[in-house]
Amino acid sequence: MSAATQERTEKSSERMPAIYLSHGAPPLADDPVWPGELAAWSAGLPRPKAILMVSAHWEEAPLALGATEQVPLVYDFWGFPEHYYRVRYDAPGAPELAESVRKLLRAPGTPVQDIPDRGLDHGAYVPLVEMYPDADIPVLQVSMPTLDPVRLMEIGRKLAPLRDEGILIVGSGFFTHNLAALRQGGIPSWSVEFDDWGHRALAARDWDALLDFTNKSPAGLLAHPRTEHFAPLFVTMGAADATGELDGQRSVIDGFWMGLAKRSVQFG
């Protein structure tokens, strides 16, 4: 074990932060800057005991738990070169974490289902390949049962105790996401405007505005014609709110990639 790995392992008893990241598409791996930003971010975190991943690319109600043993990845994208479909990320399953999630979320009228053959989608494995390339940390992906910000925050609050057990809660989306409105070259004004508004709202701790972002933000419906890529932020916010750390946020990564804002945020 390297000295750096040992140091991170020794820090694993600390409360883990909760993070929201912009996950990119498979070509993220070829970007000259972004993979290094993700790697530097993970290197500065305590080493997780396991990772709980909420991705924009899995909506399922009632809330579902994915595979708890190694199964094939979900290559949920089309039209890319063949080598992107050969990427592997053989992280261990996390059955103990799955049981903890069931206990925290299952309640009368709130079932939790298991889909044991559902592997990690690209919203999960693409950033993890850059952050934890050894694939030696157990990962559990759970679905978003709703896109309602208030309900997602409540799910995050219920999951918050996992942070004290060394679990890294990751909301994986994209800070702006409208592929149909991208133009050839340049950064669309709607992407810049929404990113600036979101950055200022986070800095001002204007949580009410963020929760009502479709109405309160400029170009909100252009930046997110569907809200699934912004929605994971609210799970992260809930996990921070339950521990009184909602105000302790910072943007770790910013800038743009192929016209989309890659802003990524850490709480705690």
Residue frames as qw, qx, qy, qz and C-alpha x, y, z in Angstrom:
[[0.000, 0.890, 0.457, 0.000, 0.00, 0.00, 0.00],
 [0.400, 0.492, -0.040, 0.772, 1.44, 3.39, -0.98],
 [0.219, -0.196, -0.475, 0.829, 1.87, 6.11, 1.64],
 [0.283, -0.041, -0.138, -0.948, -0.83, 8.19, -0.03],
 [0.611, -0.248, -0.633, -0.405, -3.30, 5.29, -0.04],
 [0.499, -0.260, -0.706, 0.430, -2.51, 4.50, 3.60],
 [0.029, -0.091, -0.275, 0.957, -3.10, 8.13, 4.58],
 [0.470, -0.114, -0.312, -0.818, -6.45, 8.15, 2.81],
 [0.623, -0.247, -0.737, -0.089, -7.42, 4.85, 4.42],
 [0.345, -0.206, -0.613, 0.680, -6.60, 6.22, 7.86],
 [0.168, 0.067, 0.092, -0.979, -8.87, 9.19, 7.14],
 [0.331, -0.228, -0.757, -0.514, -11.78, 6.94, 6.17],
 [0.262, -0.461, -0.769, 0.356, -13.28, 7.14, 9.66],
 [0.044, 0.228, 0.099, -0.968, -14.08, 10.81, 9.03],
 [0.496, 0.602, 0.500, -0.377, -17.54, 11.84, 7.95],
 [0.448, 0.188, 0.589, 0.645, -17.56, 11.70, 4.19],
 [0.198, 0.324, -0.048, -0.924, -18.64, 14.75, 2.24],
 [0.571, 0.525, 0.625, -0.080, -21.60, 14.60, -0.12],
 [0.154, -0.381, 0.430, 0.804, -20.86, 15.61, -3.70],
 [0.643, 0.653, 0.335, -0.219, -22.64, 16.55, -6.89],
 [0.337, -0.401, 0.564, 0.639, -20.61, 16.09, -10.04],
 [0.637, 0.597, -0.132, -0.469, -21.11, 16.70, -13.71],
 [0.806, -0.185, 0.557, 0.084, -20.33, 13.32, -15.18],
 [0.109, 0.555, -0.602, -0.563, -19.65, 13.95, -18.85],
 [0.905, 0.310, -0.049, -0.289, -20.03, 11.46, -21.68],
 [0.951, -0.075, 0.152, 0.258, -17.65, 8.63, -22.58],
 [0.608, 0.594, -0.066, 0.523, -15.26, 11.00, -24.46],
 [0.396, -0.897, 0.142, -0.139, -14.53, 12.69, -21.12],
 [0.871, -0.316, 0.230, 0.299, -11.66, 10.20, -20.86],
 [0.677, 0.354, 0.228, 0.604, -9.98, 11.89, -23.83],
 [0.024, -0.969, -0.087, -0.228, -10.24, 15.44, -22.49],
 [0.580, 0.395, -0.405, 0.586, -6.85, 16.95, -21.59],
 [0.082, -0.442, 0.380, -0.809, -8.08, 18.66, -18.41],
 [0.690, -0.374, -0.031, -0.619, -11.22, 17.19, -16.89],
 [0.892, -0.126, -0.429, 0.059, -9.98, 13.69, -15.92],
 [0.480, 0.197, -0.476, 0.710, -7.16, 15.31, -13.95],
 [0.298, -0.404, 0.168, -0.849, -9.63, 17.57, -12.14],
 [0.852, -0.295, -0.201, -0.383, -11.72, 14.59, -11.10],
 [0.820, 0.032, -0.463, 0.335, -8.64, 12.63, -10.03],
 [0.218, 0.321, -0.410, 0.826, -7.35, 15.55, -7.93],
 [0.556, -0.420, 0.021, -0.717, -10.77, 15.89, -6.28],
 [0.921, -0.234, -0.279, -0.136, -10.92, 12.26, -5.21],
 [0.667, 0.196, -0.467, 0.546, -7.29, 12.36, -4.02],
 [0.009, -0.370, 0.346, -0.862, -8.24, 15.11, -1.58],
 [0.724, -0.373, -0.114, -0.569, -11.18, 13.19, -0.10],
 [0.505, -0.353, 0.746, -0.251, -11.05, 10.62, 2.70],
 [0.204, 0.134, -0.903, -0.353, -11.03, 7.16, 1.20],
 [0.707, -0.143, -0.012, -0.693, -14.64, 5.91, 1.02],
 [0.475, -0.120, 0.851, -0.189, -15.65, 2.58, 2.50],
 [0.381, 0.412, 0.788, 0.253, -18.16, 2.43, -0.35],
 [0.069, 0.124, -0.219, -0.965, -19.82, 4.76, -2.86],
 [0.324, 0.560, 0.724, -0.238, -23.57, 5.34, -3.17],
 [0.124, -0.092, 0.462, 0.873, -24.29, 6.66, -6.65],
 [0.383, 0.663, 0.540, -0.350, -27.43, 8.49, -7.81],
 [0.288, -0.094, 0.550, 0.778, -27.21, 9.03, -11.56],
 [0.396, 0.391, -0.016, -0.830, -29.31, 11.15, -13.89],
 [0.430, 0.255, -0.702, -0.507, -29.56, 8.11, -16.14],
 [0.279, -0.196, -0.939, 0.032, -31.62, 5.91, -13.88],
 [0.451, -0.138, 0.178, -0.864, -35.18, 6.93, -13.12],
 [0.471, -0.149, -0.858, -0.140, -37.19, 4.12, -11.56],
 [0.417, -0.276, 0.384, -0.776, -40.10, 4.14, -9.15],
 [0.529, -0.848, 0.033, 0.005, -40.34, 2.90, -6.53],
 [0.025, -0.828, 0.559, 0.017, -36.72, 3.53, -5.66],
 [0.984, 0.141, -0.113, 0.013, -34.57, 0.66, -6.87],
 [0.459, -0.683, 0.535, 0.194, -31.21, -0.74, -5.83],
 [0.642, 0.585, -0.447, -0.214, -28.91, -1.92, -8.58],
 [0.876, 0.127, -0.450, 0.113, -26.57, -4.88, -8.68],
 [0.534, -0.766, 0.330, -0.139, -24.77, -5.88, -5.49],
 [0.750, -0.231, 0.510, 0.352, -22.33, -8.11, -7.33],
 [0.074, -0.452, 0.498, 0.736, -20.36, -7.55, -10.51],
 [0.604, 0.545, 0.582, -0.005, -22.54, -7.45, -13.62],
 [0.487, 0.323, 0.356, 0.729, -21.90, -5.82, -17.03],
 [0.037, -0.339, -0.108, 0.934, -21.97, -2.04, -17.30],
 [0.401, 0.724, 0.548, -0.121, -24.92, -0.30, -18.93],
 [0.323, -0.092, 0.366, 0.868, -23.65, 1.36, -22.11],
 [0.204, 0.743, 0.603, -0.206, -26.60, 3.74, -22.32],
 [0.088, 0.731, -0.201, -0.647, -25.38, 5.85, -25.23],
 [0.765, 0.455, 0.445, 0.092, -25.43, 5.58, -28.99],
 [0.535, 0.830, 0.043, 0.153, -23.28, 6.46, -31.97],
 [0.287, -0.848, 0.437, 0.090, -19.88, 6.52, -30.24],
 [0.456, 0.539, -0.705, -0.071, -16.73, 4.76, -31.48],
 [0.861, -0.128, -0.479, -0.112, -16.52, 1.09, -30.57],
 [0.495, 0.181, -0.633, 0.568, -13.77, 1.44, -27.97],
 [0.297, -0.330, 0.321, -0.836, -16.12, 3.31, -25.64],
 [0.856, -0.168, -0.123, -0.473, -18.27, 0.18, -25.47],
 [0.823, 0.105, -0.512, 0.223, -15.33, -1.89, -24.32],
 [0.046, -0.553, 0.482, -0.678, -14.64, 0.15, -21.17],
 [0.683, -0.351, -0.639, 0.033, -14.89, -1.90, -17.98],
 [0.152, -0.554, 0.429, -0.697, -15.22, -0.87, -14.36],
 [0.708, -0.176, -0.682, -0.051, -15.23, -3.98, -12.21],
 [0.188, -0.461, 0.478, -0.723, -15.84, -2.40, -8.82],
 [0.121, -0.136, -0.950, 0.252, -16.97, -4.76, -6.06],
 [0.380, -0.593, -0.533, -0.470, -20.65, -4.88, -5.22],
 [0.033, -0.286, 0.497, -0.818, -21.88, -3.40, -1.97],
 [0.489, -0.407, -0.734, -0.235, -24.48, -5.77, -0.43],
 [0.375, -0.414, -0.573, 0.600, -23.97, -4.38, 3.09],
 [0.027, 0.159, -0.017, -0.987, -24.57, -0.86, 1.83],
 [0.362, -0.234, -0.630, -0.646, -27.68, -2.07, 0.00],
 [0.464, -0.469, -0.740, 0.130, -29.06, -3.46, 3.25],
 [0.232, -0.359, -0.337, 0.839, -28.35, -0.18, 5.03],
 [0.166, -0.002, -0.306, -0.937, -30.14, 1.77, 2.28],
 [0.426, -0.376, -0.749, -0.341, -33.16, -0.54, 2.57],
 [0.410, -0.480, -0.637, 0.443, -33.34, 0.07, 6.31],
 [0.138, -0.296, -0.123, 0.937, -33.06, 3.83, 5.93],
 [0.236, 0.084, -0.362, -0.898, -35.55, 4.26, 3.10],
 [0.354, -0.277, -0.837, -0.312, -38.09, 1.46, 3.37],
 [0.203, 0.092, 0.537, -0.814, -41.24, 2.48, 5.23],
 [0.364, 0.500, 0.765, -0.180, -44.99, 1.83, 5.02],
 [0.431, 0.842, 0.274, -0.174, -46.08, 3.07, 1.63],
 [0.177, 0.866, -0.433, -0.179, -42.46, 3.57, 0.54],
 [0.972, -0.011, 0.209, 0.106, -41.18, 0.32, -0.94],
 [0.032, -0.739, 0.598, 0.309, -37.61, -0.26, -2.05],
 [0.949, 0.275, 0.090, -0.127, -37.10, -2.71, -4.90],
 [0.486, -0.499, 0.614, 0.371, -34.07, -4.67, -6.05],
 [0.767, 0.616, -0.077, -0.162, -32.97, -4.98, -9.69],
 [0.719, -0.511, 0.405, 0.241, -29.97, -7.28, -9.29],
 [0.729, 0.227, 0.424, 0.487, -28.94, -7.35, -12.96],
 [0.219, 0.953, 0.138, 0.157, -28.83, -3.55, -13.34],
 [0.729, -0.050, -0.062, 0.679, -25.19, -2.51, -13.76],
 [0.208, -0.638, -0.066, 0.739, -23.62, 0.92, -13.46],
 [0.512, 0.779, 0.329, 0.151, -24.63, 3.32, -16.23],
 [0.587, 0.411, -0.030, 0.697, -22.32, 5.89, -17.79],
 [0.219, -0.830, 0.021, -0.512, -23.42, 8.55, -15.32],
 [0.787, -0.596, 0.157, -0.022, -21.85, 6.35, -12.66],
 [0.889, -0.127, 0.204, 0.390, -18.84, 4.66, -14.19],
 [0.522, 0.697, 0.036, 0.490, -17.52, 7.44, -16.46],
 [0.126, -0.864, 0.279, -0.400, -16.54, 9.73, -13.54],
 [0.819, -0.501, 0.274, -0.049, -15.55, 6.81, -11.31],
 [0.886, 0.287, 0.037, 0.362, -13.02, 5.58, -13.87],
 [0.335, 0.703, -0.178, 0.602, -11.25, 8.93, -13.44],
 [0.405, -0.733, 0.253, -0.484, -11.72, 9.32, -9.69],
 [0.667, -0.401, 0.606, -0.164, -11.07, 5.75, -8.54],
 [0.586, 0.513, -0.517, -0.355, -9.40, 4.02, -11.49],
 [0.019, 0.295, -0.946, 0.135, -8.39, 0.93, -9.48],
 [0.683, -0.195, -0.414, -0.570, -12.10, 0.03, -9.16],
 [0.456, 0.016, -0.819, 0.349, -11.38, -1.31, -5.67],
 [0.206, 0.033, 0.489, -0.847, -14.13, 0.53, -3.77],
 [0.153, 0.421, 0.894, 0.005, -17.60, -1.08, -3.59],
 [0.185, 0.052, -0.180, -0.965, -20.26, 0.84, -5.51],
 [0.189, 0.488, 0.840, -0.141, -24.04, 0.73, -5.24],
 [0.095, -0.103, -0.309, -0.941, -26.24, 2.64, -7.66],
 [0.175, 0.490, 0.758, -0.394, -29.78, 3.59, -6.69],
 [0.180, 0.535, 0.583, 0.584, -32.49, 5.02, -8.90],
 [0.131, 0.046, 0.185, -0.973, -34.22, 8.37, -8.71],
 [0.120, 0.444, 0.887, -0.052, -37.88, 7.56, -8.02],
 [0.118, 0.904, 0.394, -0.112, -38.92, 11.15, -8.73],
 [0.484, 0.379, 0.051, 0.787, -37.56, 14.37, -10.18],
 [0.296, -0.883, -0.235, -0.279, -39.26, 16.52, -7.55],
 [0.327, 0.561, -0.471, 0.597, -36.52, 18.52, -5.77],
 [0.489, -0.526, 0.354, -0.599, -38.22, 18.50, -2.37],
 [0.972, -0.131, 0.057, -0.187, -38.74, 14.74, -2.39],
 [0.795, 0.379, -0.324, 0.347, -35.19, 14.14, -3.56],
 [0.016, 0.622, -0.474, 0.624, -33.88, 16.29, -0.72],
 [0.755, -0.397, 0.268, -0.447, -35.87, 14.17, 1.71],
 [0.978, 0.125, -0.143, 0.087, -34.30, 11.01, 0.29],
 [0.489, 0.549, -0.411, 0.539, -30.89, 12.62, 0.77],
 [0.365, -0.597, 0.391, -0.598, -31.71, 13.46, 4.38],
 [0.935, -0.220, 0.126, -0.247, -32.65, 9.85, 5.08],
 [0.900, 0.284, -0.188, 0.273, -29.41, 8.64, 3.51],
 [0.057, 0.868, -0.326, 0.370, -27.26, 11.11, 5.44],
 [0.723, -0.580, 0.360, -0.100, -26.31, 8.72, 8.30],
 [0.942, 0.224, 0.081, 0.236, -24.33, 6.70, 5.77],
 [0.349, 0.819, -0.255, 0.377, -21.80, 9.51, 5.60],
 [0.420, -0.707, 0.485, -0.298, -20.73, 8.74, 9.17],
 [0.908, -0.115, 0.403, 0.003, -20.09, 5.15, 8.10],
 [0.372, -0.432, 0.592, 0.570, -17.56, 6.14, 5.45],
 [0.508, 0.496, 0.669, 0.221, -19.98, 6.17, 2.51],
 [0.076, -0.266, 0.246, 0.929, -19.47, 8.74, -0.22],
 [0.416, 0.644, 0.607, -0.209, -22.87, 9.91, -1.51],
 [0.192, -0.201, 0.470, 0.837, -22.58, 11.06, -5.12],
 [0.504, 0.685, 0.400, -0.342, -25.24, 12.84, -7.12],
 [0.397, -0.172, 0.601, 0.672, -24.17, 12.52, -10.77],
 [0.442, 0.760, 0.451, -0.156, -25.70, 14.77, -13.40],
 [0.475, 0.266, 0.234, 0.805, -24.63, 17.75, -15.51],
 [0.093, -0.464, -0.346, 0.810, -24.94, 21.37, -14.39],
 [0.500, 0.481, -0.066, -0.717, -26.41, 22.26, -17.78],
 [0.344, -0.020, 0.914, 0.213, -27.77, 19.67, -20.18],
 [0.610, 0.609, 0.271, -0.429, -29.58, 20.32, -23.43],
 [0.519, -0.155, 0.667, 0.512, -27.93, 18.35, -26.21],
 [0.425, 0.634, 0.605, 0.228, -30.57, 19.34, -28.76],
 [0.071, 0.987, 0.137, -0.039, -29.84, 23.05, -28.33],
 [0.554, -0.525, 0.341, 0.549, -26.06, 22.82, -28.62],
 [0.556, 0.816, -0.064, -0.146, -24.60, 24.59, -31.61],
 [0.878, 0.240, -0.051, 0.412, -21.43, 23.80, -33.49],
 [0.494, 0.270, -0.213, 0.799, -18.57, 25.47, -31.65],
 [0.121, -0.449, 0.162, -0.870, -18.72, 27.94, -28.79],
 [0.105, -0.241, -0.834, 0.485, -20.61, 27.91, -25.52],
 [0.132, -0.637, -0.595, -0.472, -24.34, 28.71, -25.74],
 [0.101, -0.461, 0.220, -0.854, -25.48, 31.78, -23.83],
 [0.758, -0.441, -0.160, -0.453, -28.10, 29.74, -21.98],
 [0.867, -0.112, -0.388, 0.291, -25.39, 27.46, -20.60],
 [0.360, 0.272, -0.316, 0.835, -23.29, 30.40, -19.42],
 [0.353, -0.477, 0.017, -0.805, -26.30, 32.19, -17.91],
 [0.846, -0.399, -0.249, -0.251, -27.56, 29.18, -16.00],
 [0.778, -0.005, -0.398, 0.486, -24.10, 28.25, -14.73],
 [0.158, 0.353, -0.258, 0.885, -23.52, 31.81, -13.48],
 [0.571, -0.470, -0.064, -0.670, -26.93, 31.89, -11.82],
 [0.901, -0.263, -0.344, -0.022, -26.39, 28.49, -10.20],
 [0.604, 0.147, -0.401, 0.672, -22.96, 29.47, -8.93],
 [0.089, -0.389, 0.197, -0.895, -24.34, 32.66, -7.39],
 [0.735, -0.414, -0.187, -0.504, -27.33, 30.86, -5.87],
 [0.862, -0.147, -0.412, 0.256, -25.03, 28.29, -4.25],
 [0.413, 0.224, -0.341, 0.814, -22.70, 31.00, -2.96],
 [0.295, -0.375, 0.096, -0.873, -25.66, 32.97, -1.55],
 [0.048, 0.091, 0.935, -0.340, -27.11, 29.79, 0.02],
 [0.520, 0.157, 0.000, -0.840, -30.35, 30.55, -1.79],
 [0.203, 0.001, 0.979, 0.015, -31.73, 27.04, -1.45],
 [0.468, 0.545, 0.535, -0.445, -35.31, 28.09, -2.21],
 [0.409, 0.696, -0.286, -0.516, -34.23, 29.48, -5.58],
 [0.059, 0.364, -0.900, -0.230, -32.33, 26.29, -6.40],
 [0.338, 0.215, 0.887, -0.230, -35.33, 24.15, -5.47],
 [0.470, 0.722, 0.419, -0.287, -37.47, 26.23, -7.84],
 [0.338, -0.408, 0.465, 0.710, -34.77, 26.55, -10.49],
 [0.324, 0.405, 0.722, 0.458, -37.09, 26.02, -13.45],
 [0.010, 0.892, 0.427, 0.150, -38.89, 29.26, -12.53],
 [0.367, -0.883, 0.013, 0.292, -36.20, 31.27, -10.73],
 [0.557, -0.356, 0.444, 0.605, -33.25, 30.82, -13.08],
 [0.390, 0.668, -0.253, -0.581, -32.52, 32.51, -16.40],
 [0.527, 0.425, -0.654, -0.338, -32.72, 30.12, -19.30],
 [0.500, -0.273, 0.752, -0.331, -33.72, 27.35, -16.91],
 [0.834, 0.295, 0.385, -0.262, -35.85, 25.47, -19.39],
 [0.635, 0.694, -0.336, -0.049, -33.16, 25.76, -22.03],
 [0.005, -0.603, 0.765, -0.224, -30.43, 24.59, -19.67],
 [0.176, -0.025, 0.959, -0.222, -32.62, 21.71, -18.47],
 [0.527, -0.035, -0.401, -0.748, -35.58, 20.92, -20.76],
 [0.829, -0.358, -0.420, -0.094, -35.86, 17.79, -18.61],
 [0.285, -0.836, 0.321, -0.343, -34.59, 18.17, -15.09],
 [0.975, -0.190, -0.099, 0.054, -32.98, 14.77, -14.59],
 [0.709, 0.313, -0.259, 0.576, -29.40, 16.07, -14.86],
 [0.060, -0.569, 0.300, -0.763, -29.89, 18.76, -12.21],
 [0.769, -0.461, -0.195, -0.398, -32.04, 16.57, -9.95],
 [0.831, -0.109, -0.432, 0.333, -29.18, 14.57, -8.32],
 [0.181, 0.443, -0.320, 0.818, -27.96, 17.84, -6.79],
 [0.541, -0.508, 0.042, -0.669, -30.95, 17.75, -4.45],
 [0.923, -0.237, -0.299, 0.058, -30.09, 14.31, -3.08],
 [0.599, 0.199, -0.334, 0.701, -26.63, 15.69, -2.29],
 [0.133, -0.501, 0.138, -0.844, -28.14, 18.80, -0.71],
 [0.774, -0.467, -0.159, -0.397, -30.43, 16.69, 1.47],
 [0.878, -0.102, -0.338, 0.321, -27.52, 14.56, 2.67],
 [0.373, 0.264, -0.285, 0.843, -25.71, 17.76, 3.68],
 [0.364, -0.537, -0.056, -0.759, -28.75, 19.46, 5.18],
 [0.831, -0.419, -0.338, -0.140, -29.36, 16.58, 7.60],
 [0.765, -0.211, -0.263, 0.549, -25.92, 17.11, 9.14],
 [0.186, -0.917, -0.136, 0.325, -26.09, 20.90, 9.22],
 [0.497, -0.345, 0.423, 0.675, -23.53, 21.24, 6.43],
 [0.492, 0.703, 0.487, 0.162, -25.66, 22.69, 3.68],
 [0.057, 0.990, -0.056, -0.114, -23.96, 26.07, 4.00],
 [0.437, -0.625, 0.559, 0.326, -20.51, 24.49, 3.80],
 [0.806, 0.446, 0.371, 0.117, -20.41, 24.08, 0.03],
 [0.098, -0.698, 0.405, 0.583, -17.83, 24.91, -2.58],
 [0.802, 0.573, -0.053, -0.162, -17.50, 24.47, -6.32],
 [0.696, -0.410, 0.495, 0.321, -14.58, 22.11, -6.92],
 [0.412, 0.080, 0.647, 0.637, -14.75, 22.03, -10.72],
 [0.356, 0.733, 0.263, -0.517, -16.13, 24.65, -13.08],
 [0.011, -0.411, 0.619, 0.669, -15.83, 25.62, -16.71],
 [0.755, 0.392, 0.082, -0.519, -17.43, 24.11, -19.79],
 [0.345, -0.205, 0.870, 0.287, -17.09, 20.96, -21.87],
 [0.110, 0.283, 0.809, 0.503, -18.62, 20.76, -25.33],
 [0.200, -0.433, -0.274, -0.835, -20.77, 23.75, -24.41],
 [0.667, -0.571, -0.433, -0.205, -22.15, 22.30, -21.17],
 [0.219, -0.750, 0.412, -0.468, -21.30, 23.54, -17.67],
 [0.740, 0.035, -0.653, 0.158, -19.27, 20.98, -15.75],
 [0.236, -0.584, 0.402, -0.665, -19.69, 22.66, -12.36],
 [0.736, -0.196, -0.644, 0.064, -19.31, 20.15, -9.55],
 [0.315, -0.685, 0.196, -0.627, -19.95, 20.84, -5.89],
 [0.537, -0.043, -0.769, 0.344, -18.84, 19.45, -2.53],
 [0.514, -0.685, -0.020, -0.515, -20.77, 19.75, 0.71],
 [0.829, -0.544, 0.128, -0.018, -18.88, 19.06, 3.93]]
